[in-house]
């Protein structure tokens, strides 16, 4: 389950929407790129690519970001894509993703 791509390269509009949402949350939380990158255990460049919609994310990566931003996983994904929203916001999927250990 950790390797489930939420946003794939064929769906740039959804990646852009999620990236913009993630950037807005980061800025609202007054977090720097460096802070997020350290918690996410990636480079600042990676965070920039995600926020600009250039990089796809795995479900496990979004769970980590939700924890870093201290917000519900569902809030990060709500309304992004009709084809994935039902599965991504299904309580059993969220529970499984949240229980997945991300190091």
N, C-alpha and C positions, 0 to 999 in steps of 0.2 A: 504494500500500500504506500510506502514511503516514496516510491518512484512514480506515482501517478502524476502526470503532468496536468495541472489545472489549466494552464494557458500554453497552448502550443504555438509554434511558429506560423501556423496557418490562420491564426486569429489575432492579427495585430491590433485591431480596434479594442478588443477586450484587454489585451496586455497594456495598451495605453491608458484605458480607464482605470485599471487596477493600479498601474504605476502612479498615475496622478493622485489617486486616493491614498496610496502609501506615502507619497511625498507630503500631501496635505496633513496627514496624521503626524508624520515625523516633525514637520514644522510646528504644528499645533502643540506638540509635546516638547518643543524647543530642544530637540535632539539634533546633534550634528551627524553628518555622514559617517564620521569616524566612530562615534558612539554606536550607531546602528551596526556598522561593519564589524566592530569588535564583538558585539553580542551575537551577531549573525555568523561570525567566524568566516567572513569573506572580506574582500578588498572594498575600499570606498568606490572604486570604479564599478564593481559588481552592483553595488547599491544604486549607483547612478544609472546603470543600464536597466535595472529593474524599474526604477522610477520613471525612466523615459520610455518604457515599453519595448525596449530592445532585447530583453532577456526573458525567457519563459521561466516559470516557477513550478516547483513540485509542491504537492500538498504539504509535505513535511516542512518545507521552507516557509510556507505561509503560516503554519502553526507556530514556528519560531518567531516570525515577525509579529504575530498576534500577541505572543507573550512579551516580546520586547516592548511593544506599543501598549501593553496592558489593556487590550480590548478584545471582545469576542471574535472568534474566527468568522462566525457568520456575518458580523458587521463588515468585515473586510471583503467578503465575497457577494453579499446581497445585491441582486439586480444586475450583476455584470453580464450574465449570459444565460438566456432561457434554457439552453440545452444542458448546461452544467449546474445551474443553481439548485435544481431539485436534488441532485446527488450530493452536491457539496454541502448543502445545508441540512441534509437528512441527519437527524440526531445520532443515529448509529454510526454514520460516517464521521461526524465531528468527534464523537467519543473515541472511536478507533484512532483517529489522527492525533487527538490530544494525549492519548495514552502511549503513543509511539515515542520512544526515547530518541531525541535528536541530540547528538553530541557535536 
